[in-house]
Amino acid sequence: MGAVRVRWVVRIAAFHKPLLTLSIPGSMIMILRTIVRLRTVGIRHFQGDDYLIFLVLLCYVGDAVTVTMAYYLGTNLDYTQDQFAAMTPAQIHTISIGSRWETLAW
């Protein structure tokens, strides 16, 4: 497995495998379920859970995106105080954005 050094933190290149292994099949199951419900009962007979699946899918994909963004931008938990002292304001701003993405993922 390869690793990429971003600033002072080592990012493992294989990070996307588990994320995609969970996200793609989960999304496909939700989409296929909706297609089956459309074909069996039609849109006129959708129940509450059929409409709720759209919100769930949106949250599911949104979580995958926010976790990925936080991973690549970095969070304040990835660095020591000494490393922060050696950073430029632009690097600190990038880490601040990454920390916001991490908070949003929660």
Helices and strands as residue ranges (DSSP letters): E 3-6, E 9-12, G 13-15, H 16-41, G 43-45, H 48-73, G 76-78, H 81-85, H 89-105
